[in-house]
Amino acid sequence: MIKISQKDPNISQIKSKQKKSSTKVIKNKNPLYQPIETRPEVVNAKVYKLKSAFVKNSVFVTLSYISENNLIRPIEIFINSKDLTRAPEYVVLTRLISAIFRRSSDPMFILEELQGIFDPNGGSFKEGKYYHSFYGEIAEVIERFFFDVKILDKPNKHPIEDNGYVINSKMNNENGNKTNFVENSPFRICPECSNPTLKMENGCDNCVDPDCGYSKCDK
């Protein structure tokens, strides 16, 4: 049996350093918002109706906000639809985004994160704008809410005179002339060739680009 009669000074030194580091707390000196400990009983809210090509039914997005230290801040979001097949997804979005609103010192980053999500079946055009996924449309609703309650200032944009914005002129028609695909066409972005040449026919997604030939049918 071996007896240790003397303590190792190096071990005691490591333990003392660990105790000191565990009690160290990093604080944000200049946060935009302070975390909300308890939800107020009464809050203001705005409701937005979202019609999306990515989902079957209309989605209603409710965004609540409060005034704190002369600043308007978001506090929670509710995403609802009568489509029960996507209810778990809407609950996850509701809880995660609401948690960010209440605890994050600057929740604006959620817009970029949602807009960066791509639908594997391709994006869609709506009212002259291209969306990578349903989550990009949710981000736009949140951004519109930020503008409406003066959290963000609306940017000055010049009106677009020509609504037929040409996306791609690669494809040729039967006469050999180039065909322009515009933003209000029935075509979507093909996940294979990344051109706006994907069309739904007889329950199948078919790319009309002869150089691609992508096709996918629902089972």
C-alpha positions as CSV (number, residue, x, y, z in Angstrom):
1,M,0.0,0.0,0.0
2,I,1.4,3.4,-1.1
3,K,0.7,6.4,1.1
4,I,0.9,10.0,-0.2
5,S,2.2,12.1,2.6
6,Q,2.5,15.3,0.6
7,K,-0.1,17.2,-1.5
8,D,0.8,18.0,-5.1
9,P,0.9,21.8,-5.4
10,N,0.1,21.6,-9.1
11,I,-3.2,19.9,-8.5
12,S,-4.3,22.5,-5.9
13,Q,-3.3,25.2,-8.3
14,I,-5.5,23.7,-11.1
15,K,-8.5,23.4,-8.8
16,S,-8.2,27.0,-7.7
17,K,-8.2,28.1,-11.3
18,Q,-11.3,26.1,-12.1
19,K,-13.2,27.6,-9.2
20,K,-12.4,31.1,-10.3
21,S,-13.3,30.5,-14.0
22,S,-16.7,28.9,-13.1
23,T,-17.8,32.1,-11.3
24,K,-16.8,34.4,-14.1
25,V,-19.9,35.9,-15.9
26,I,-19.6,37.8,-19.2
27,K,-22.2,40.6,-19.5
28,N,-23.3,42.5,-22.5
29,K,-22.6,46.1,-21.7
30,N,-24.8,47.6,-24.4
31,P,-27.7,45.2,-25.2
32,L,-30.4,46.4,-27.5
33,Y,-33.0,44.6,-25.3
34,Q,-32.9,43.1,-21.9
35,P,-34.3,39.6,-21.5
36,I,-38.0,39.5,-20.4
37,E,-38.4,37.6,-17.2
38,T,-42.2,37.6,-17.1
39,R,-44.7,38.1,-19.9
40,P,-47.0,41.2,-19.4
41,E,-50.7,40.4,-19.0
42,V,-51.7,42.8,-21.9
43,V,-49.6,43.2,-25.1
44,N,-50.3,44.8,-28.4
45,A,-50.4,42.6,-31.5
46,K,-50.7,42.6,-35.3
47,V,-52.1,39.7,-37.3
48,Y,-51.0,38.9,-40.9
49,K,-52.5,36.5,-43.4
50,L,-50.0,34.7,-45.5
51,K,-50.9,32.8,-48.7
52,S,-48.0,30.7,-49.8
53,A,-47.3,28.3,-52.7
54,F,-45.3,26.1,-50.3
55,V,-48.3,25.2,-48.1
56,K,-51.9,24.2,-48.9
57,N,-53.9,26.6,-46.6
58,S,-53.5,30.2,-45.6
59,V,-51.3,30.8,-42.5
60,F,-52.1,33.4,-39.9
61,V,-49.1,35.0,-38.2
62,T,-49.7,37.0,-35.0
63,L,-46.8,39.1,-33.7
64,S,-47.0,40.7,-30.2
65,Y,-44.9,43.7,-29.0
66,I,-44.5,45.9,-26.0
67,S,-42.9,49.3,-25.3
68,E,-39.8,49.2,-23.1
69,N,-37.6,52.1,-22.2
70,N,-39.1,54.1,-25.1
71,L,-38.3,51.3,-27.5
72,I,-40.8,49.0,-29.3
73,R,-39.7,45.4,-29.0
74,P,-41.2,42.1,-30.2
75,I,-42.2,39.6,-27.5
76,E,-43.8,36.6,-29.2
77,I,-45.1,35.1,-32.4
78,F,-48.0,32.7,-33.1
79,I,-48.2,30.8,-36.4
80,N,-51.5,29.0,-37.1
81,S,-53.3,27.2,-39.9
82,K,-56.1,24.8,-40.3
83,D,-53.7,22.4,-42.0
84,L,-53.0,20.0,-39.1
85,T,-50.3,18.1,-41.0
86,R,-47.9,21.0,-40.5
87,A,-49.0,21.9,-36.9
88,P,-45.9,20.5,-35.2
89,E,-43.7,22.5,-37.6
90,Y,-45.7,25.7,-36.8
91,V,-45.4,25.0,-33.0
92,V,-41.6,24.7,-33.3
93,L,-41.3,27.9,-35.2
94,T,-43.6,29.7,-32.7
95,R,-41.6,28.6,-29.7
96,L,-38.2,29.1,-31.1
97,I,-38.8,32.6,-32.6
98,S,-40.7,33.7,-29.4
99,A,-37.8,32.5,-27.3
100,I,-35.4,34.6,-29.5
101,F,-37.7,37.7,-29.2
102,R,-37.7,37.4,-25.4
103,R,-34.1,36.5,-24.7
104,S,-31.9,37.8,-27.5
105,S,-30.3,41.2,-27.1
106,D,-30.7,41.8,-30.9
107,P,-33.3,39.5,-32.6
108,M,-32.9,40.9,-36.1
109,F,-30.6,38.1,-37.1
110,I,-33.6,35.7,-37.3
111,L,-34.6,37.4,-40.6
112,E,-31.3,36.4,-42.3
113,E,-31.4,32.9,-40.8
114,L,-35.0,32.2,-42.1
115,Q,-34.3,33.7,-45.5
116,G,-31.2,31.4,-45.9
117,I,-33.3,28.2,-45.7
118,F,-33.8,26.5,-49.1
119,D,-36.7,24.2,-50.1
120,P,-35.4,21.0,-51.7
121,N,-38.3,21.1,-54.2
122,G,-37.3,24.6,-55.5
123,G,-38.4,28.1,-54.7
124,S,-41.4,30.1,-55.9
125,F,-42.4,33.5,-57.1
126,K,-45.0,35.7,-55.5
127,E,-46.0,39.2,-56.4
128,G,-42.7,39.8,-58.3
129,K,-40.4,38.4,-55.6
130,Y,-38.6,35.0,-55.4
131,Y,-38.7,33.0,-52.2
132,H,-36.3,30.1,-51.5
133,S,-38.8,28.5,-49.1
134,F,-41.8,29.0,-46.8
135,Y,-39.5,30.2,-44.1
136,G,-38.4,33.1,-46.3
137,E,-42.0,34.2,-46.5
138,I,-42.3,34.0,-42.7
139,A,-39.1,36.2,-42.5
140,E,-40.8,38.8,-44.8
141,V,-43.9,38.9,-42.5
142,I,-41.7,39.5,-39.5
143,E,-39.8,42.2,-41.4
144,R,-43.0,43.9,-42.4
145,F,-44.1,43.8,-38.8
146,F,-40.8,45.5,-37.8
147,F,-41.5,48.2,-40.3
148,D,-45.2,48.6,-39.2
149,V,-44.3,49.1,-35.5
150,K,-41.3,51.3,-36.3
151,I,-38.7,48.8,-35.0
152,L,-37.0,49.2,-38.4
153,D,-37.2,52.2,-40.8
154,K,-38.6,51.4,-44.3
155,P,-36.0,51.7,-47.0
156,N,-36.6,54.1,-49.9
157,K,-37.3,51.9,-53.0
158,H,-38.0,53.1,-56.5
159,P,-41.2,51.5,-58.0
160,I,-40.5,48.9,-60.6
161,E,-42.1,50.0,-63.9
162,D,-41.7,46.7,-65.8
163,N,-43.5,43.8,-63.9
164,G,-42.2,41.3,-66.5
165,Y,-38.7,41.0,-65.1
166,V,-36.8,38.5,-67.2
167,I,-35.1,35.7,-65.1
168,N,-33.5,33.6,-67.7
169,S,-33.5,33.6,-71.5
170,K,-31.6,30.4,-72.0
171,M,-34.4,28.2,-73.3
172,N,-35.4,28.0,-77.0
173,N,-39.0,27.5,-78.2
174,E,-40.1,25.3,-81.1
175,N,-39.1,27.9,-83.7
176,G,-35.6,28.1,-82.3
177,N,-36.1,31.5,-80.8
178,K,-35.1,32.2,-77.2
179,T,-38.0,32.2,-74.7
180,N,-38.0,34.5,-71.8
181,F,-39.3,33.2,-68.4
182,V,-40.9,35.9,-66.4
183,E,-41.5,36.1,-62.7
184,N,-45.3,35.5,-63.0
185,S,-44.9,32.3,-65.0
186,P,-46.1,28.9,-63.8
187,F,-42.4,27.7,-63.8
188,R,-40.4,27.1,-60.6
189,I,-36.7,26.8,-60.0
190,C,-35.4,23.3,-61.0
191,P,-33.3,21.8,-58.2
192,E,-31.1,20.0,-60.8
193,C,-30.1,22.8,-63.3
194,S,-31.2,25.9,-61.1
195,N,-33.2,27.4,-64.0
196,P,-36.8,28.6,-63.7
197,T,-38.0,25.7,-65.9
198,L,-39.7,23.3,-63.5
199,K,-43.4,22.7,-64.2
200,M,-46.0,20.5,-62.5
201,E,-47.7,18.1,-65.0
202,N,-49.9,15.2,-64.1
203,G,-48.7,15.2,-60.5
204,C,-45.0,15.2,-61.5
205,D,-42.4,17.9,-61.5
206,N,-40.8,18.0,-64.9
207,C,-38.0,20.3,-66.1
208,V,-38.8,21.5,-69.6
209,D,-35.1,22.2,-70.3
210,P,-34.1,19.4,-72.8
211,D,-30.5,19.6,-71.5
212,C,-31.6,18.8,-68.0
213,G,-34.6,16.4,-68.1
214,Y,-35.2,16.4,-64.3
215,S,-38.4,14.7,-63.3
216,K,-39.9,13.7,-59.9
217,C,-43.3,12.2,-59.2
218,D,-45.2,11.8,-55.9
219,K,-45.5,8.2,-54.9
